[in-house]
Amino acid sequence: MVTRELGDVIPVPAEVRPDAAVDFAIDSGTSISAAPGLEQVADYLVAVLRPATGFELAINSGAGAIALAVDPELGSESYRMDVSSQRIVLTGGDPAGVFYAVQTLRQLLPVEIYADSAQQADWIVPGGVIVDRPRFSYRGAMLDVARHFFTVDEVKTYLDALVQFKINHLHLHLTDDQGWRIDIESWPKLTALSGGDGTGVDGLGGGCYSKGDYEELISYAEKLFVTIVPEIDMPGHVNAVQVAYPELTADGVAPMPRTDMEVGYSSLVAGKDETYAFADDVIREMAALTPGPYLHIGGDEAQATTAEDYRTFIVRVLPLVTKYGKRPIGWHEMAAVDLPTAAVAQFWRIEEADEGTARAAARGNKIIMSPADKTYLDMRYAADTRPGLEWAGLIDVKTAYGWEPAERLPGVGEEALLGVEAPLWSETLRSLTDAETMTFPRLPAIAEIGWSPRDSRDWESFRARLAEYGPRWRQQGIAFHPSPEIDWP
Ligand code: TNX
């Protein structure tokens, strides 16, 4: 069995100092200790190590052979990992940092570590020191649960896979023309009429979350240090709203439910008071459900809204988000108006420049980079791969890895960036397996861009580290696309 090298990690750590003389072996006598506040991370560590090792790995309050500690001087989400022949010390700048040290540790163990029953293996952790910290505080993935609904359990499974690459935000696209996926008490027909079976694309894959379901998801994500970012898409992408509430259309007539893939045909009415009563209620209820700082209001592809109505709408709706204590995020089209400083614009297009986004950055707004031709996980890998779309091009792993967020848009440099996000739209997806196949192995590329130092990016190194992941996904039952660019073992 091959012992791994200390730097064989995705995203590649900031500093790695191997010392082959001091490898550490986890064995049946290995104990774990956790400083106050790290009990949950310690439980997570035991939960990921115990099944495959078969060891008890008792958590004690003294000095364990694997010790979890906090040193705020390291900084938020950062960590230090010291591996000697006697001990492993995982020190985080905060509990999230310790959690990321644990993710690094998992990747350094043999592939058998993901098995759900006891395996014969030498559980050797390569010796030395890693000092690691994130480049961006926002490292996101997005899942479209509107075009194809994913259950709470499916989203949990997806989260388990994402956090291995130190992703810390999951943006949920909860509403679209086809369906509405979250119960809103003050507008109950949204899910009653537009959240049931048959409301996904092609009349498949419908469903919705009760508030209880959604809270369960949020607390699961919290334990994985993931912030859920809910998106309610407005003023376009609202056919499902108007099916349920015809008073929110211009003529008061309910449209037919639609499960095709067309976009840009529906709009809330900027000149109606009902529109803002609706937006206020939905934002209030979503804000109350949301412990995280962000609430995404969509704002994309409003082709059925005039430019003037669009601005009127955005100017009235942004303050509602702030009124309920949240920081608004919107797709970059919303930068057509002067945004309040707290607002974040998410760039998603394929053009080389974008005036609105650059203007927002110049005014001090933060930007999330999701250029469709690099980060869209719903694009096909190659012309002959399925599922997927190809309007933004074909995206192989090298393409997903080969771009630089601080150079993507003129006028949007490093200091303007909140981070990066890889969106997965679900028009062509029919299952969690489809979602995983589109996500892996491209998500790790985006994760490395979001976490690792800019000057550490190296395609050949990434390719080699990624290859090791094939067996790891297989062992975990996570589907992935066997991209021919990678020499999978
Ligand atoms: C564009 S990206 C959309 C979505 C589609 C996606 C498909 C964005 C903000 N809007 O409505 O699902 O393309 O790739």
Boltz pocket constraint, residues with backbone or C-beta under 6 A from the ligand:
constraints:
  - pocket:
      binder: B
      contacts: [[A, 263], [A, 300], [A, 301], [A, 331], [A, 348], [A, 376], [A, 378], [A, 389], [A, 425], [A, 426], [A, 427]]
      max_distance: 6.0
